[in-house]
């Protein structure tokens, strides 16, 4: 059986799944339940100056009958007294010394305040600190959260302050509310951070109540931009993680991947693109702590199937497969193939191709069903028909490499022709 234990900056845990800094890690009772269920560790909800949170504070986006495809919150940092949080962290550490305990911190732009908070957390015996440079709402107006993460120079300065007194590993959490996470990531590394985590939530408006005309969530008739997370943000998180890996930042410091991890497959994808471990929030808020069982068993089974003995065997393996558009093989060509034995004759592939693609699917009217087949000479291999087909493996893409085609993208450029239509 594969070894799924994790070592992140010397912080050891029985699996690579941590709970992210969020409502599920807000207090001892929640954290104890999570660790009893089997989670590898937690990042305690962000501590700082005590705040008062609003009601309501959550909203969500559903799609095609599934609820909470995307999750939005306008909750701030912990609204519980600092001394109670620090005491409970100590108590949890005594009960679960074998689990990762990282504490998220946020303070104003004051060296003294950062020093004070770091020392207070270290006194609890916590294994690490995560600097919250990403909160996209509320704290931004106070010069904290994303206001820090969006300015590389400020991020570097605060990391340097923290490292002056830090005696345990420091992880810097990056905001996605920027053009690129690379400048802030580099600045944090230059400031001395031991690791990075990304992404934090994305500033958003999830929708408007068409009866009241008030955006969600409704706080006494008004709303604000919130932090968007959940499965909907995973592609954005993977892209930003990839840019960090491609810039070789992951060769200098490890990265904890965050953003829409709901299944073991999601976790593997983050790790293949350079993350050493992953953090989870929205999936737990929807399904509860027991999902850790599937997360661990699925990862274990996949690693056994692929022959990976430990997670370090596959971290970053997909990064070299990401390249620039100009480096793609223009001689590579695939066409669709429809398996008539699996076809349910719904016609979705035909409609999609006929209306929005290349009219490369032939419709043969019949009784009781219409039948569909590919016109190979018209098929450009765009993959759309396969994506809209509701039946797994009914439509497959088959390679058709034409030796006589010697396409070079540079020739297109030299002739002044566009590389694509987008």
Buried (B, 14 or more C-beta within 10 A) or exposed (E): EBBBEBBBBEBBBBBBBBBBBBBBBBBBEBBBBBBEBBBBBBBBBBBBBBBEBBEBBBBBBEEEEEEBBBBBBBBBBBEBEBEEBBEBBBEBBEEBEEBBBBBBBBBBBEBEBBBEBBEBBBEBBBBBBBBBBBBBBBBBEBEBBBBBBBBBEBBBBBBBBBBEBBEBBBBBBBBBBBEEBBBBBBBBBBBBBBBBBBBBBBBBBBBEEEEEEBBBBBBEEEBBBBBBBBBBBBEBBBBBBBBBBBBEBBEBBBBBBBBBBBBBEBBBBBBBBBBBBBBBBBBBBBEEBEBBEEBBEBBBEBBEEEEBEBBEEBBBEBBEEEEEEEEEEBEEBBBBBBEEEEBEEBBBBBBBBBEEBBEBBBEEEEEEEBEBBBBEEBBEBBEBBBEBBEEEEBBBBEEEEEEEEEEEBEEBEEEEEEEEEE
